[in-house]
């Protein structure tokens, strides 16, 4: 039998396994780096500021006092959502940048 499922024998299979292990180690390193990264976003010209890590955990929320208007709570809610959504977008962009698109749903 010439080869193993078209891979050319055991030596090639070992090389494939080594490459897969290296790829997995790199992906884990990239994931750890992403999770440790802090993303900064703000809305309303800095009235609301957020910091989010790569795990999408909100680590800081700052609201300037002048952003708090009891007559317009909806505006403050919108500013908070906008800042959080921007931070989430940044996490998405960084994820796409460092994580390769692989078939089979590896991410």
Secondary structure by P-SEA (a helix, b strand, c coil): cccccccccaaaaaaaaaaaaaaaaaaaaaaaaaaabbbbbbcccccbbbbbcccccccbbbbcccccccccaaaaaaaaaaaaaaaaaaaaaaaaacccccccccc
